[in-house]
Amino acid sequence: MGTSDDLHLDKADPAIWKALNAVALKVRAATDAAGLPRTLVELVNVRASQINGCAYCLDQHVRQALEAGETPQRLAVLAAWRDTSLFSEQEKAALTVAETVTTLPGEEARTAELARARRVLTDEQYSALTWAAIAINAYNRVSILSRHTVRPRR
């Protein structure tokens, strides 16, 4: 019998992995339909991955954020986004959704945080961003539990 150290969940059950990827494609379609910039969605992916400590997803989504046009400066200060004026109100609302979905604070705090975000986001944007945060959290857990490794890029 193997150990959890050598079991990659995506390889162990490719049908479930394929289903998760299908969800991610639907989430991408929803964020696109809601008019959300790719950079904003990648900020959500990076922030959730920072909170969860998923090195594999951080490596992937920081690269994708840069490719989408995000700046190194904003990525460098993302963990402290509340303490800078570098992010728009829409981005702050999206990051609030990302953090709330990722950390799931108690009901009172969760309701207050999401209500602030809802004042900025349309229903379509809020729904798409919530699904985006749910999806990246699922990917974070798969990567962390599978011990996906980050390899140096040349």
Secondary structure, DSSP 8 states (H G I E B T S, - for coil): ---GGG--HHHH-HHHHHHHHHHHHHHHHHHHHTT--HHHHHHHHHHHHHHHT-HHHHHHHHHHHHHHT--HHHHHTGGGGGG-S-S-HHHHHHHHHHHHHHH---HHHHHHHHHHHHTTS-HHHHHHHHHHHHHHHHHHHHHHHHT-------
